[in-house]
């Protein structure tokens, strides 16, 4: 079964750090671009970051640039999001998602994890 | 950044109704438009990619159309399991890959 399972969320004080993980199974992880998308409580989806197969291309939404780092370990089939200098507005459920790679346009997210909740509060 | 605007923000409809949701881009995005469905407490699911292509396993009552700046998602005959929030997303521009604000489809 193709699956993504996030972990690492929790309650952190403003200015703190957290590392999210996303374990992939059921597909050849190293062949796919991967993304993070977040959703603040009661709000819509916000694209956060993406990474290509070999980490040579990474992109971020402006609001997290310089604070978040997306990375991956293809040997461990795992995607990461290192989050530093956390702010209250980073409070959200964070989803990892697989980019299809077979569709005729880029960035089609065909497999999503169940999400991990991050709360930034003192 | 390209802005995506969905309308309406919420919609009440009955089982069996035909429903249309609109998504408008702030500039032309060709057909680089995807639709996702999200139910409360669940992860989003891909419905439509490239504006009009149905993702594998998605019922044929869902369809998408449009190109350029104006797009629609149509559900031909609403089923109980279709009550959810729907999001469009553009993937035309360099990042960010912006989503619309969502359309919540509720039971009348």
Interface residues (C-beta under 8 A of the other chain):
Chain A: X35 X37 X44 X45 X46 X47 X50 X59 X60 X61 X62 X95 X100 X103 X104 X105 X106 X107 X108 X109 X110 X112 X113 X114 X115
Chain B: X31 X32 X34 X36 X38 X42 X43 X44 X45 X46 X49 X50 X53 X55 X87 X89 X91 X94 X95 X96 X97 X98 X99 X100 X101 X102
